[in-house]
Amino acid sequence: MRLRTTRKITMKSFNLTNKLIYTLITAVTFSLAAMAPATAQDADEPGRYRPQGREIARAIGNEFDEALYEVRTYDPQANVDEFASATIFYPLTLSFAAPSGGLVLVPGYTATQAMYDWWGPALASLGIVVMIIDTNDPRDTFQPRKDAHIAAIEFLKAENANSDSPIIGKIDNNKLAIMGHSLGGGAALAAARELGSEIKAVVPLLPYCCELGQSFDGDYSDLTVPTLIFASSEDTVAPPAGHARALYDSVADSTNKAYVEFAAGTHNLPTNGGTELDNQARFTFAWLKLQMDGNAAYAATFNGAMSEDLDAKVAVLDTNQ
């Protein structure tokens, strides 16, 4: 495994007072759960909540000493032209809690939101609102997926301001990110270039570089959004050399960026049935905390020493962090 940097940073841990406060908030949160809006649904409803996502979040929370939240979901009315529908996963917090970060996920070619719903509880349990969409047509190409990313960010902002929404005021609009898989991942980079400072991070998951059947001959040297790209050495649909790695290398070194290539896994690595879900979520959460919150301690996830087990699973980890 090739690692560019080896600087270690020690994580800060919660003090006793913070943990006592969180325990109190959790207790009160349970008592208020019955007061959730009628449109919100308990996230453990079959098909809506992946227990694996929750367990992954629990492990991440334990590692980084982060609070773990109960999660709810709801289906907003998506009256927009750019995508068909959405599910929003959100942490159950009290009214005086600080607003959360928010992330939008756009599926890959022919895929649906249901294939990625482990991401909802994995990140929302750690305090990040997640909206996963369905495109108008599962076979939508590169440009419609780019447009869907941009529209979804605006939609999430609107939900945050909607008095009938259960997430009103829960999102910090200065802490938004986009994520996409395959063709949705390549489109995420194109959308990030257009969104610019409106978002804090972009996370392409095994991205397909461009329109189907085309080779990458583009240039993302003008992209300023912090970029985390995942790849798999065994991906035969979008081999890293012509897709994920080519995209990463085209991003200027002046932009915060990281590249994680797993040694094994198919092109469906980020979906519900994929492998390395725990490590994908761990790297993603660390990147969001680093870029959304400016928490430099999380840089150690990318430039610090890895465990022997993780080192065996990651073929390449490059970063300028």
N, C-alpha and C positions, 0 to 999 in steps of 0.2 A: 504494500500500500504506500503510495507516494503522498507525503504531507509537506506542504510548503513551509509552514512555520511551526514552532514548538513552544512559544511563549505561554506560560501558565498564569492564570489569574484565579485567585481564591474566591469562591462564591460567598456572598454575604448571607447569613441565615436570619430567619425571623427571631426576634427576641421574645421572651416569655409573655410580655404585655401584649404584643401583636397576636400571639396565639390565643391568649385568653379572650381578646376582643373578637377574634374570628369564631371561637367556640360559641360566644354569646350570640353573634350575628347568625350563625348557622341554626341555633336553637330557635331564634325568633323567625327565621326564614321558613322553617318547617311549619310553624304555627300560622304563617300567612299564606301558605301554599294554596289553601282552599279559596283564597281571595283572587287568584289569578283570573284574567279575563276569559270569557267563554271561548274565545278563539284559540287560546293557548291550550296545548295538550301536554300531559305528562310524558316526558321523554322516554320512559320505559315502555311505552306502547309498542306492541310487536310490530316490527318493520320500520319503526321510526327511530329506535335507539339501539345501537349496537353495544352490547355489554363489553365487547372487546375494546371499543373506543374509550369507555369509562375506565377500564382497568389500565389501559395505556396511560390515560391522564393521571390516574392515581400514582403510577410508578414515576412519572415525570414530576408530579407534585412532590413526591417524597424525595426525589433526587435534588431538586432545586429549592426545596422548602417553600413551595407555593401553595396557596389556599386552593381547596377543591370545592367547587360549587355544584349544587343541584342544577339540572338542565331542563329546560322546557322547549317545546317546539310549537310553531304555528305556520300556517300556510297563508301568506298574504295574497290579496287579490292583485295579480300582476297585470294591470291594465296598461301594458306597454307594447310597442311593436317589436322590440328587439329580442325578447325571449318569452317562452310560453308560461312558465310557472316557477315557483320557488318554495323552498322550505327554509325557515330560519330557526336555528338552534341558538338559544341564548342562556347565559348564566342567571340563576335566580338570585338577585342581589336586592338589598334594601334601597329605599329611595335616596338615602344620603350617601350611598357608596359612590366612589368616583366612576365616571363613565368608562366603558370598556373599549378596547380596540374592536374593529370589525373586519371581516374577510369575506370575499366573494369567491366561489368556486364554480368554474365552467367545465362541464364534462368534455371528454374526447369524442372523436368521430363515432357515430352510431350509439354512443353511450347515453345513459340517463342519470339523473341525480341519485336515484336509488342505489346505484353502483358505488357511490362514494359516501354513504351516510355514516360510516364509522368516523369520518373526519369531524362531523358535527359534535358528538359528545366528547371526542378526544380533545378538541380545542375549547369548546364552550365550558367544559368542566374546569378549565384553567382560566376562565374569565374572558374569553374572546367570543364575540358574536359571529356566527358562521351562517352565511346564506349560500345554499347550493341551488343552482337553477337547472331547468330543462330548457334546451334551445327550442326554437320553433319547430325545427325538424332535426331529428338525430343525425341526419346526413348534411346538416348545414356545414358550409365550407369555412375557410379561414376568415374571410372578411366579416361574415355574419357573427362569428364567435368573437371577433375583436369588438364589434359593435355591442354585443351582448355584455361583455365585460364592462364597457364604459357605461352602458345604460343601467347595469346592475348596481354600480357604485352610486349613481344618482338615485336609484330606487331605494337603496339602503338608507341613504341620507334622508329621503322623504319619509320612510317608515320611522326613522328616529325622531321626526318632527310631527308625526301623525298622532293626534290625541286619542285615536281609537286603537292604536297599536300597543301591544304589551311591551315593546322595547322603546317607547317614547323616552327620550333623554338618556338612554342606557349606553349610547355609543358616543365616543369622542371622535368627531368628524376629522380631526387632525391625526387619527391613528387608524387609517384604512389600508387594506392590502388586497391584492387579487392573486388568485391561484387558478391554474388550469392544467388539465392532463392532455397529453398527446396534441391533437390539433388545437385544443383549448389552451394548451400550454404555450405553443408557438404564438397563438393569437394574444395571449396574455402579455408577452413582451411588446408586441406591436401596440396594444392598448396602453401599456405602461408608458411608452414613449409619448403617447398623446396626453395621457392623464398627468404626467409629470409630478409636480409637487402636491397634487391632490391625494396621492397615495404615498405610503411609507415603505412599501415593499411589494415585490412581485415574486411569485414562486411557481415557475414552470415545472411540472412533473412529467418527466420523460417526454419532453416537448417534441412535436413534429414541426419542423422549422417553418413551413410555408404551405402554399396550396398543395393539395395532394398530387404526388408525382413529380413535383418540382424539386430542384436542388437549391440549397441555400447559397445565394450570392449576394446577400444583403450586408448591412453594416449597422450595428447598434452602438456605434461609438458615441452617439449623441444621447444615449439613454442615461438618465441621471438617477433613476429609481433603484434603490438597493435590491440586488437580484440574487436569489438562491435557486440554483438549478439542480434537479435530480436526474440521474441517468442510471442505466443498468448495462453492464458489459455484455449481457446476454440478450439485449433488446434487438430483435431482428426486424421489427416494424420501423423503428426510428433509431438506427444504429448511432451511437454517440458521436462518432467521428463526423458524420454529416448533419447531425441535428444538435443534440444537447451541448456537445463540446464545441462545435462550430459556433453556436449561439453565444456560449460563455466567452469564448476567445474574442468575439467581435465587440463585447462590452468593454468600454475603456477602463483602464486600471484606476482612473480617478473616481469611478463609481464603486461603492461598496458592493462586493460580490463574493459568492462562494459557489463551489461546484462539488457535489457529492455523487460519485459513481459507485453503485453497489456492484459487488463481484458477481452476484447471481440475481435472477429474477426476470420475468417476461415483461412485455410492454404493459401488462396490466398490473404492474407492481403496486400502484397507489390505490387500486380498487379494493372493495371489501374482501375479496378472496386473495389479495396479493400477499407478498412476503415483506418482511422488514417494516411492517406498519409501525411498530414501536419506535424504530430508529428514524423513520420518516417524520413522525410526529414530534419526536424529540428535537431533531434538527430544525424543523419548521418553527416550533414554539420558541426555541432559543433565538432564531433569526428574527421573529416578530418582536420579542422582548428587547433584543439588541437595537432594532431599527425603530420600533414604535415608541419605546420607552427610553431609549438611549442608555440602557443598562449594560455598561461595558463588561460586567462580570460574565455575561453570556458569550462573549467572544471566545472564551476558553473552550466552548463546545466545538469551535472550528479550528482554533490554532493551538489548543493544548494537547497533552498526551491522551491517547485513546486507550481504552481497556483492551486487553488481548483479544477478547471475544469480538468487539467492534472492529478492531484492526483487521481481523480475518474476513469480515463481511464487507468492508469498504475497500474498493480497488484503488480509488483516487479521491483525495480530498484537497482541493485547491481553494485558497482564499487570500484576500488582501486585507483581512481584518486583523 
